[in-house]
Amino acid sequence: MRKKSLAMLLASAMVVGILAGCGGPKVDVPTAAPSQAPTESTAPVESAAPELTFAPGTELRMATGYNNTKTGLTFDPDVAKDGITLADGKTYNAGDLKPTWAELENILGMKFTSVYTGQSDSKEFDYWKEKLDEVDMVSGTAKQLSEFGVAGSIVNIAEYLDMMPNFKAYLDANPIVYMSIVGDTSNGAIYLSPYFDGVDDIERMPLMRADWVVKLLDGEGEFTADKTGKTAAPVYKPYMPTSGKVEIDVVEPDGVTVKKIAKDYDKAGNIVDNMNKAGSMDGVAAVNMLRKYIDEAYDGYYGTTRSNLFVGQNAAWDVDELVALLRCVTSNAFTLNGTDSVQGIFSREDNNNQRRVDVFRFAGHLFGVRGLEARYNWMYVDNDGKLHDSRTNPDTYKAMEKMNDMVKEGLISEAFVNKADEKTQTYLENDLGFMHYDYNQTQTIYNESGVLQEGEKYMAAMPPVALWQDGANGGTYMRFTESWRSVKTGGWGISKAGVADNQDKLYACLKLIDYAYSPEGQILMSYGPKAWQSDKTFMFNGTEMPEISDAARAELWSLAKGNYTNYARQYLGSTLSFLKSQAFEFQCTTEVGREGAGYISNAIAAGTIKHPILGVVEDNMWYTSTPTILPLTQTDNDMINSYTDLGNERWGVSKDQSNALLELITGGYAAASKLVPGAADADSAAKVVAEDFNANAQMTLVNDAWQRSLDFYQTIK
């Protein structure tokens, strides 16, 4: 591979797209974002190696999809029903290949037979792992595919890179990607085709009912209300300082100019401390106390549009200010929704563990804790250059304690605490919920889907200011997001037993992967076939991309209520794996979605929101993005797998699993200790995980592998 300078890599990493859960174009950035292949690799590369030829009609048995039967290669009966006619004029029935995969058959000359059981990556692989001779390609987590690759069950596609010019070009241009997927540094083995649902941009973000913030905080004079409630007896205590000043860089409303503003605690006090001293108070008094604090702490900077502290381009809110706002929201339900009840923080589905875990991810951002939104197994790179497990960090549990304090004050959804069957849509359509932490495109569609009414506005807000231990003396008060897109934690592997002694099958699998990384393959796997693309193009992060067709836009709303991801996966068969461009999703983002995400994009461009870098940041390793897998040996994997207390029974992030951090949020240590026996406080919880659960032993193996990965990176950058 040709050498690439670290400076060039990091320059690429600064090109950021945001929109959606997704990514959209950053303002005034002329270069290409890595969410498509870099400019230098957007054309197929000539190769002297043998071509990937195979017999026409070669059949591939595909145990591949995305999490459920609706999002596989073929139409599910619940989606196709009695037959569904799509933008290409064709009628599709249950069991038919979706348009993207039918088109792939035509282009590549192979045949796809879906044997997908409709489960998550991990469960799908578990179903097939003892009978891999019955499948040719299979979904799995990056960890599973790498582990079974090391054991000899999954094909090492790195052996065929010279026959895969498009995939090889992408790895050549993005060595950090290679580092993130290499399963064995001794030979550079790759055991999965990686999935990029966008890359090098923000993923999740806070979302708020901006119109409620405006209603409570903006305007001349004091806030008044016809009817108000009372704040709960205070439990939550300040996280931010109670004296002194904290300076924060913000982007001015022009979207470009950076200004340093101060939180002046000497003048205004800490808003939580102020409220706590007053005790339980009526909602009107709480709002006026917060208004006065904003005016004094920021020396009148926000004027009468105090809402900009939270939802403006120049937002600078922190968790204490959020708690104060939540107290105002929950005590002024009648003003906001005409009832006597409103929920503060909620999750997309309060009874679904896969969505509930977003609350502890959000807690990491609120309280400056790394590793809670990690690409690899709860881990982050500290400034010592080593990987650390966030579950062995007492600060992780202290953050959850603070969230539990919010629960005790009623600032987090009752349905979240009780695991009731409540969803984002019902919260928003019934004016019951204020905010959650999620993907922009899929959640801001409610502004245009009939869920929200005229004058109501649900939009993305800036990540909060927190104290991050980035190696500076005492840490740095700044906005930092760990929710940064890189290689996804799932992918597709080629079953060695499935393609054994059948070069046609092997080459067909490799050809599919390579085509998906070609320019036309990226568009097909993101947009679907030509019927879903118009003849017009637009510039997206420096690359000319198709506009979606009118028929596609109409179908998006008629079939999926504006949800791009559901539409693409359930109806088109795109966005299931490989390299997804955000260009389609960007076009599907609502005006409100673009507004909030645009603010964030401007802030990232101006450097006022920090994030992990998709490269090895040698002058401060704290900013180095964690790889998705590590080159662990078979012995390493066997040993780590024996540490079952670190697994999903206690730390699950899938739908029906349990998670100790969520138990701590909802029920304190009495609940958490059922999954972490002996956990009575932050220090004891961290110690149990480190010693009794063998996290320290695991980290010894992991850091040896991490060093091998770093050494390998030096040879390919």
C-alpha positions in Angstrom: 0.0 0.0 0.0 1.2 3.5 -0.7 2.3 5.6 2.2 -0.2 8.3 3.4 0.8 11.1 5.7 -1.0 11.5 9.0 -1.6 15.1 8.2 -3.5 14.2 5.1 -5.6 11.7 7.0 -6.4 14.1 9.8 -7.3 16.8 7.2 -9.8 14.4 5.7 -11.2 13.7 9.2 -12.0 17.3 9.6 -14.5 17.2 6.7 -17.7 16.7 8.5 -21.3 16.1 7.3 -24.1 16.2 9.8 -27.7 16.1 8.8 -29.9 13.3 9.8 -29.0 10.6 12.1 -27.1 10.8 9.3 -24.8 13.3 7.8 -25.3 16.2 5.6 -22.9 18.7 4.0 -20.9 21.0 6.2 -21.1 24.7 5.3 -18.5 26.0 2.9 -16.3 22.9 2.7 -15.2 22.3 -0.8 -13.4 19.0 -0.2 -14.9 15.5 -0.3 -16.1 13.9 3.0 -15.1 10.4 3.7 -18.8 9.4 3.8 -18.1 8.7 0.2 -14.9 7.3 -1.0 -12.2 10.1 -1.1 -11.9 11.9 -4.4 -8.7 10.0 -5.4 -10.4 6.7 -5.1 -13.8 7.4 -6.7 -12.8 5.6 -10.0 -12.1 1.9 -10.2 -8.4 1.2 -10.1 -6.7 -0.9 -12.7 -5.3 -4.1 -11.4 -2.9 -6.6 -12.9 -4.3 -9.4 -10.7 -6.8 -12.0 -12.0 -10.3 -10.7 -12.3 -13.1 -12.0 -10.1 -14.8 -14.1 -12.8 -17.5 -16.7 -12.0 -20.1 -18.7 -13.8 -23.2 -16.7 -14.7 -26.0 -17.4 -12.3 -23.8 -18.5 -9.5 -26.0 -18.7 -6.4 -25.1 -17.1 -3.1 -27.0 -18.1 0.0 -27.3 -14.9 2.0 -27.9 -15.0 5.7 -27.7 -11.2 5.7 -30.0 -8.4 6.7 -30.5 -5.7 9.3 -32.1 -6.7 12.6 -35.5 -8.1 11.6 -37.4 -9.8 8.8 -38.6 -6.5 7.3 -35.0 -5.4 6.6 -33.6 -8.3 4.7 -32.9 -8.8 1.0 -36.4 -10.0 0.2 -39.8 -8.6 0.9 -41.5 -9.5 4.2 -45.2 -10.4 4.0 -46.0 -7.5 6.4 -44.3 -5.1 4.0 -45.4 -6.5 0.6 -48.8 -7.5 1.8 -50.8 -8.5 -1.3 -48.3 -7.0 -3.6 -46.7 -3.6 -3.7 -46.0 -1.5 -6.8 -43.0 0.8 -6.4 -41.3 3.7 -8.3 -39.9 1.4 -11.0 -43.5 0.3 -12.0 -42.9 -3.2 -10.9 -45.1 -5.1 -8.4 -43.3 -7.0 -5.7 -44.6 -9.8 -3.6 -43.5 -11.4 -0.4 -40.3 -13.4 -0.9 -39.3 -11.3 -4.0 -35.9 -9.7 -4.0 -36.1 -6.0 -3.2 -35.2 -3.6 -6.0 -31.6 -3.1 -5.0 -30.8 -6.8 -4.9 -32.8 -7.5 -8.1 -30.6 -4.9 -9.8 -27.5 -6.4 -8.3 -28.4 -9.7 -9.9 -28.7 -8.0 -13.3 -25.5 -6.1 -13.0 -23.3 -8.7 -11.5 -24.8 -11.9 -13.0 -25.1 -13.8 -9.8 -28.2 -15.1 -8.0 -29.1 -14.3 -4.4 -31.1 -16.7 -2.2 -32.0 -15.2 1.1 -31.8 -17.6 4.1 -31.8 -14.7 6.6 -33.7 -15.5 9.8 -34.4 -11.9 10.6 -32.3 -11.4 13.7 -29.7 -8.9 14.9 -26.2 -9.4 13.7 -25.1 -11.2 16.8 -28.1 -13.5 17.0 -28.1 -14.2 13.2 -24.5 -15.3 13.4 -25.1 -17.4 16.5 -27.9 -19.2 14.6 -25.6 -20.2 11.8 -22.2 -20.6 13.5 -22.5 -24.3 13.9 -23.8 -24.8 10.3 -21.8 -22.4 8.2 -21.7 -24.9 5.4 -25.3 -23.9 4.7 -24.6 -20.3 4.0 -22.2 -18.3 1.8 -22.4 -14.8 3.4 -23.6 -14.2 6.9 -24.3 -11.2 9.1 -22.4 -10.9 12.4 -20.8 -8.5 14.8 -17.3 -7.4 13.8 -16.1 -9.2 17.0 -17.8 -12.5 16.0 -16.6 -12.4 12.4 -13.1 -11.6 13.4 -13.0 -14.2 16.2 -14.3 -17.0 13.9 -12.0 -15.8 11.1 -9.0 -16.2 13.4 -10.4 -19.7 14.2 -10.5 -20.5 10.4 -14.3 -20.3 9.8 -14.5 -17.0 7.9 -12.6 -16.1 4.7 -9.8 -13.7 5.0 -10.7 -11.2 2.2 -7.3 -9.4 2.5 -5.8 -12.3 0.6 -7.8 -11.2 -2.4 -7.4 -7.4 -2.2 -5.4 -7.2 -5.4 -8.5 -8.6 -7.1 -10.7 -6.1 -5.5 -9.6 -2.7 -6.9 -12.4 -0.6 -5.4 -12.3 -2.0 -1.9 -8.5 -1.8 -2.0 -8.5 1.8 -3.1 -10.8 2.7 -0.2 -8.4 1.0 2.3 -5.4 2.7 0.6 -7.0 6.1 1.0 -8.3 5.4 4.5 -5.6 3.4 6.5 -7.5 4.0 9.7 -10.3 2.0 8.3 -8.0 -0.9 7.6 -6.6 -0.6 11.2 -10.2 -0.7 12.5 -11.1 -4.0 10.7 -7.8 -5.9 10.7 -8.3 -9.2 12.6 -4.7 -10.4 12.5 -1.8 -7.9 12.2 0.7 -10.7 11.3 -0.9 -11.0 7.9 -3.3 -8.0 7.7 -6.3 -10.3 7.7 -9.8 -8.9 7.2 -12.7 -11.2 8.1 -15.6 -8.9 7.3 -16.9 -6.5 4.8 -17.3 -3.4 7.0 -20.5 -1.3 7.2 -20.3 2.5 7.2 -23.7 4.1 7.9 -21.9 7.4 7.1 -18.4 8.0 8.3 -16.5 10.8 10.0 -19.5 12.8 11.2 -21.8 13.1 14.2 -24.2 10.3 14.9 -26.7 10.9 17.7 -27.5 14.3 19.2 -29.9 15.8 21.8 -33.3 16.8 20.5 -35.7 19.3 22.2 -39.1 20.8 21.9 -37.6 24.2 20.9 -41.0 25.9 20.9 -41.4 25.0 24.6 -37.9 26.5 25.4 -39.0 29.7 23.6 -42.3 29.9 25.4 -40.7 29.6 28.8 -37.5 31.7 28.4 -38.0 34.4 25.8 -39.4 37.8 26.0 -39.4 41.0 28.0 -40.4 41.1 31.7 -41.3 38.2 33.9 -42.9 34.9 32.9 -46.5 34.5 33.9 -48.9 31.6 33.6 -52.6 31.0 34.2 -51.9 27.8 36.0 -48.7 26.3 37.3 -47.4 23.3 39.2 -44.5 22.9 41.6 -41.0 21.6 41.3 -40.2 18.5 43.2 -38.1 18.6 46.3 -34.5 19.0 45.0 -32.3 16.0 44.9 -29.9 16.7 42.1 -26.8 18.7 43.2 -24.6 20.9 41.0 -22.1 19.4 38.6 -20.7 22.6 37.2 -18.9 25.1 39.5 -20.7 27.3 42.0 -18.2 30.2 41.8 -15.6 31.6 39.4 -16.0 31.7 35.6 -16.0 29.1 32.8 -15.2 30.4 29.3 -16.7 28.7 26.3 -16.3 29.3 22.6 -19.5 29.5 20.6 -20.4 30.2 17.0 -22.3 33.4 16.5 -25.7 33.4 14.8 -24.0 34.2 11.5 -22.8 30.6 11.5 -19.1 31.5 11.1 -17.8 33.9 13.7 -16.4 32.3 16.9 -16.9 34.2 20.2 -15.7 33.4 23.7 -18.4 33.9 26.3 -18.3 33.3 30.0 -20.5 31.5 32.6 -20.0 34.0 35.5 -20.8 32.0 38.6 -19.5 34.8 40.9 -22.2 37.1 39.5 -25.1 34.7 39.0 -24.4 31.7 41.2 -25.0 28.2 39.9 -28.7 27.8 38.8 -29.1 24.4 40.4 -27.6 25.6 43.7 -29.9 28.6 43.6 -33.0 26.5 43.1 -31.9 24.0 45.7 -31.6 26.7 48.3 -35.1 27.9 47.5 -36.5 24.3 47.8 -39.7 23.2 46.0 -41.2 26.2 44.3 -44.0 27.0 41.8 -43.2 26.7 38.1 -43.5 30.4 37.4 -40.9 31.2 40.1 -38.6 28.5 38.7 -38.8 30.0 35.2 -38.2 33.5 36.4 -35.2 32.3 38.4 -33.7 30.6 35.3 -34.4 33.7 33.2 -32.6 35.9 35.8 -29.7 33.5 35.9 -29.2 33.5 32.1 -29.3 37.3 32.0 -26.7 37.6 34.8 -24.4 34.6 34.1 -24.0 35.5 30.5 -24.0 39.3 31.1 -27.0 39.8 28.9 -25.4 38.1 25.9 -28.6 36.2 24.9 -30.9 39.3 25.4 -34.6 38.4 25.3 -34.0 35.3 23.2 -32.7 33.2 26.1 -33.8 30.1 24.4 -30.7 30.4 22.3 -28.7 29.2 25.3 -30.2 25.7 24.5 -31.4 25.6 20.9 -29.5 28.4 19.1 -26.5 28.5 16.9 -24.7 30.1 19.8 -25.9 27.6 22.4 -23.7 26.9 25.4 -25.8 24.9 27.8 -24.5 22.5 30.4 -26.2 19.8 32.5 -27.0 22.0 35.4 -28.8 24.5 33.2 -30.6 21.5 31.6 -31.8 20.3 35.0 -33.1 23.8 35.7 -34.9 23.8 32.4 -36.3 20.4 33.0 -37.6 21.6 36.4 -39.3 24.5 34.6 -40.8 22.2 31.9 -42.2 19.6 34.3 -43.7 22.2 36.6 -45.4 24.1 33.8 -47.3 21.4 32.0 -50.5 23.4 31.7 -48.7 26.2 29.8 -46.9 23.7 27.5 -49.6 21.1 26.8 -52.8 22.1 28.6 -52.5 19.2 31.1 -51.1 18.6 34.5 -48.3 16.3 33.4 -45.3 16.5 31.0 -42.2 14.2 30.8 -38.7 15.6 30.7 -36.1 13.2 29.2 -37.4 10.0 27.5 -36.0 7.4 25.1 -37.3 6.4 21.7 -39.0 3.4 23.1 -39.1 3.3 26.9 -39.6 -0.5 27.1 -36.9 -1.4 24.5 -33.4 -1.9 26.0 -31.9 -1.2 22.6 -33.3 2.3 22.8 -33.2 2.8 26.5 -29.4 2.6 26.5 -29.3 5.9 24.7 -30.0 7.5 28.1 -26.7 6.3 29.6 -25.0 7.3 26.4 -26.5 10.8 26.8 -25.3 10.7 30.4 -21.7 10.3 29.2 -22.1 13.6 27.3 -23.7 15.4 30.1 -21.0 14.5 32.6 -17.9 14.2 30.5 -17.5 10.4 30.7 -15.8 8.5 27.8 -16.5 5.0 26.6 -20.3 4.9 26.9 -20.7 5.3 23.1 -17.7 3.3 22.2 -17.2 1.4 18.9 -15.4 -1.4 20.8 -16.7 -2.9 24.0 -17.1 0.1 26.3 -13.5 1.2 25.6 -11.8 4.5 24.9 -8.2 5.6 24.3 -6.9 7.8 27.2 -4.1 10.3 26.9 -1.7 7.5 28.1 -2.3 5.9 24.7 -3.9 2.8 26.2 -7.4 1.5 26.0 -9.6 1.8 29.1 -12.9 0.1 30.0 -15.4 2.8 31.1 -17.0 0.2 33.4 -13.9 0.3 35.6 -14.1 4.1 35.9 -15.9 5.4 39.0 -16.9 8.5 37.1 -19.2 6.3 35.0 -21.2 5.3 38.0 -21.2 8.8 39.4 -22.8 10.0 36.2 -25.5 7.4 36.6 -26.0 8.5 40.2 -26.7 12.0 38.9 -29.2 10.6 36.4 -30.8 8.7 39.3 -31.2 12.0 41.1 -33.0 13.3 38.1 -35.3 10.2 38.2 -36.1 11.0 41.8 -37.1 14.5 40.9 -39.4 13.2 38.1 -37.2 14.8 35.3 -36.9 11.5 33.4 -39.9 9.8 31.9 -42.0 7.6 34.2 -42.4 5.2 31.4 -38.6 4.9 31.1 -38.4 4.1 34.8 -41.2 1.6 34.7 -40.4 0.2 31.3 -43.8 1.1 30.0 -44.8 0.7 26.3 -44.3 4.3 25.3 -42.7 5.6 22.0 -41.3 8.9 20.8 -44.2 9.4 18.4 -46.8 9.2 21.1 -44.9 11.5 23.4 -44.6 14.1 20.6 -48.1 13.7 19.1 -49.7 14.0 22.5 -47.3 16.9 23.7 -46.1 14.6 26.6 -42.4 14.7 26.2 -39.6 17.3 26.1 -36.4 15.8 24.8 -34.4 12.7 24.0 -31.0 11.7 22.5 -31.3 10.1 19.1 -30.8 10.3 15.3 -31.8 13.6 13.7 -33.4 12.5 10.4 -35.7 9.8 11.8 -36.9 12.0 14.8 -37.3 15.4 13.2 -39.6 13.9 10.5 -42.3 14.3 13.1 -42.3 18.0 12.3 -43.7 17.2 8.9 -45.5 13.9 9.4 -48.6 15.2 11.1 -47.4 14.3 14.6 -46.4 17.8 15.5 -48.8 20.7 14.8 -48.2 24.2 13.3 -46.0 26.2 15.7 -44.5 23.1 17.3 -40.8 22.4 16.7 -38.7 19.4 17.6 -35.1 20.0 16.7 -31.5 19.0 17.3 -29.6 20.9 19.9 -25.9 21.3 20.5 -24.0 18.8 22.7 -23.6 20.1 26.2 -20.6 21.7 27.8 -19.0 19.4 30.3 -15.6 18.8 32.0 -13.7 16.3 29.9 -10.5 14.8 31.2 -8.6 15.2 27.9 -5.1 15.4 29.5 -5.2 19.1 30.3 -4.5 20.0 33.9 -7.9 19.6 35.6 -9.6 18.7 32.4 -11.2 21.0 29.9 -14.7 22.5 29.9 -15.8 22.1 26.3 -18.4 20.5 24.0 -17.2 17.0 23.0 -19.2 14.2 21.4 -18.2 10.6 21.4 -21.0 9.8 19.0 -18.8 9.8 15.9 -19.4 7.7 12.9 -16.8 5.1 12.0 -16.9 1.4 11.0 -20.1 0.0 12.4 -20.0 -2.8 14.9 -21.6 -5.2 12.5 -20.8 -6.5 9.0 -21.0 -9.4 6.6 -18.5 -12.3 6.4 -17.9 -15.0 3.8 -18.4 -18.5 5.2 -15.3 -20.6 4.4 -17.3 -23.8 4.7 -20.0 -22.4 2.4 -17.7 -21.5 -0.4 -15.3 -24.4 0.1 -14.0 -26.0 -3.1 -16.2 -23.6 -5.1 -14.3 -20.8 -6.6 -17.4 -19.4 -8.4 -19.1 -18.8 -5.0 -16.0 -17.3 -3.4 -15.3 -14.9 -6.3 -19.0 -14.0 -6.5 -18.9 -13.0 -2.8 -15.7 -11.0 -3.3 -17.2 -9.3 -6.4 -20.2 -8.2 -4.5 -18.1 -6.6 -1.8 -15.8 -4.9 -4.3 -18.7 -3.6 -6.4 -20.3 -2.1 -3.3 -17.2 0.1 -2.9 -17.2 1.3 -6.5 -18.8 4.8 -7.2 -21.8 3.2 -8.9 -22.1 0.6 -6.2 -22.1 3.2 -3.4 -25.0 5.0 -5.1 -27.0 1.8 -5.7 -26.4 0.6 -2.1 -27.5 4.0 -0.8 -30.2 5.1 -3.3 -31.6 2.0 -4.9 -31.8 1.6 -8.7 -32.2 4.3 -11.3 -36.0 4.7 -10.8 -35.2 6.2 -7.4 -32.7 8.7 -8.8 -33.5 11.8 -10.9 -31.4 13.0 -13.8 -30.3 16.0 -11.7 -27.3 16.1 -9.4 -26.1 18.2 -6.5 -22.8 18.7 -4.7 -22.7 16.8 -1.5 -19.5 17.3 0.5 -17.6 18.1 -2.6 -18.9 15.1 -4.6 -21.5 15.2 -7.3 -24.4 13.0 -6.3 -27.9 12.3 -7.7 -31.0 14.0 -6.5 -33.7 11.6 -5.6 -36.6 11.2 -8.0 -40.1 12.6 -7.4 -41.4 9.1 -7.1 -38.9 8.2 -4.4 -39.8 11.3 -2.4 -43.5 10.5 -2.7 -43.0 6.9 -1.6 -40.8 8.0 1.3 -43.8 9.7 2.8 -46.6 7.4 1.7 -44.8 4.2 2.7 -42.5 5.2 5.6 -43.9 8.5 6.9 -40.7 10.2 5.9 -38.3 7.8 7.7 -35.5 7.4 5.2 -33.9 4.4 7.0 -37.1 2.4 7.2 -37.9 3.2 3.6 -34.5 2.2 2.3 -34.2 -1.0 4.3 -37.8 -2.2 4.1 -38.7 -1.3 0.5 -35.5 -0.7 -1.5 -33.1 -3.1 0.2 -30.5 -0.5 0.3 -28.6 0.7 3.5 -28.2 -2.8 4.8 -24.4 -2.9 4.8 -21.3 -1.7 3.0 -20.6 2.0 2.4 -23.7 4.2 2.6 -23.5 7.7 1.3 -25.5 10.2 3.3 -26.6 12.1 0.2 -29.9 10.4 -0.1 -30.7 10.7 3.6 -29.7 14.4 3.5 -32.4 15.1 0.9 -35.0 13.4 3.1 -34.3 15.5 6.2 -36.9 18.0 7.1 -36.3 21.7 7.2 -36.3 21.7 11.0 -33.9 18.8 10.9 -31.6 20.7 8.7 -31.7 23.8 10.9 -30.6 22.1 14.1 -28.1 19.8 12.5 -26.8 22.8 10.5 -26.0 24.6 13.7 -24.1 21.6 14.9 -22.3 21.3 11.6 -21.2 24.9 11.8 -19.9 24.5 15.3 -17.9 21.4 14.3 -16.5 23.2 11.3 -15.4 26.1 13.6 -13.8 23.7 16.1 -16.2 24.6 19.0 -17.4 21.0 19.2 -14.6 18.4 19.5 -14.9 14.8 18.6 -12.7 11.6 18.2 -10.4 11.8 15.2 -10.4 8.9 12.7 -6.6 8.7 12.9 -3.9 8.1 15.5 -3.5 11.5 17.2 0.0 11.1 18.5 0.2 14.5 20.4 -2.9 13.6 22.4 -4.1 10.0 22.1 -7.3 10.9 24.0 -8.7 12.1 20.7 -7.9 8.9 18.9 -11.0 7.0 17.7 -11.4 3.5 19.1 -11.2 0.8 16.4 -14.2 -1.4 15.8 -12.2 -4.7 16.3 -8.8 -5.6 17.6 -6.3 -8.3 16.4 -6.9 -10.7 19.2 -5.5 -14.2 19.0 -7.6 -17.4 19.4 -6.1 -17.8 22.9 -7.0 -14.2 23.7 -10.6 -14.7 22.4 -11.0 -17.9 24.4 -9.8 -16.2 27.6 -12.0 -13.1 27.0 -15.0 -15.2 26.3 -14.6 -16.9 29.6 -15.1 -13.5 31.4 -18.9 -13.9 31.2 -19.6 -11.3 33.8 -18.5 -8.7 31.2 -21.1 -9.9 28.7 -24.6 -9.2 27.7 -26.3 -10.7 30.7 -25.2 -7.7 32.8 -24.3 -5.1 30.1 -26.7 -5.9 27.2 -27.5 -3.2 24.6 -30.0 -5.2 22.6 -33.8 -5.2 22.8 -34.6 -7.8 25.5 -31.4 -7.6 27.5 -30.6 -6.1 30.8 -28.0 -3.4 31.6 -26.5 -2.6 35.0 -26.1 1.1 34.1 -29.8 1.5 33.3 -30.7 -0.3 36.6 -28.5 2.2 38.4 -30.3 5.1 36.7 -33.8 3.9 37.5 -33.3 2.2 40.8 -30.0 3.2 42.3 -27.5 0.8 43.7 -30.2 -1.4 45.2 -31.2 -2.3 41.6 -27.8 -2.2 40.1 -26.3 -4.6 42.7 -28.5 -7.3 41.3 -26.3 -7.3 38.2 -23.1 -6.1 39.9 -23.1 -7.8 43.3 -21.3 -5.8 45.9 -21.8 -2.4 44.2 -22.8 0.1 46.8 -21.2 3.2 45.5 -19.1 4.3 42.5 -15.8 3.1 43.8 -17.1 -0.4 44.8 -18.9 -0.8 41.5 -15.8 0.0 39.5 -13.7 -2.3 41.7 -16.2 -5.3 41.3 -16.0 -4.9 37.5 -12.2 -4.5 37.4 -11.4 -7.3 39.8 -14.3 -9.7 40.3 -15.5 -9.5 36.8 -11.9 -9.7 35.4 -12.0 -6.4 33.4 -8.4 -5.7 34.4 -7.3 -9.1 33.1 -9.2 -8.5 29.9 -7.6 -5.1 29.4 -4.1 -6.6 29.6 -5.0 -8.8 26.6 -6.8 -6.0 24.8 -4.0 -3.5 25.2 -1.5 -6.0 23.9 -3.7 -6.3 20.8 -4.1 -2.5 20.6 -0.3 -2.1 20.5 -0.1 -4.6 17.7 -2.8 -2.6 15.9 -0.9 0.7 16.4 2.3 -1.0 15.1 0.4 -2.3 12.1 -1.0 1.2 11.4 2.5 2.6 11.1 3.2 0.2 8.3 0.2 1.2 6.2 -0.4 4.9 6.8 
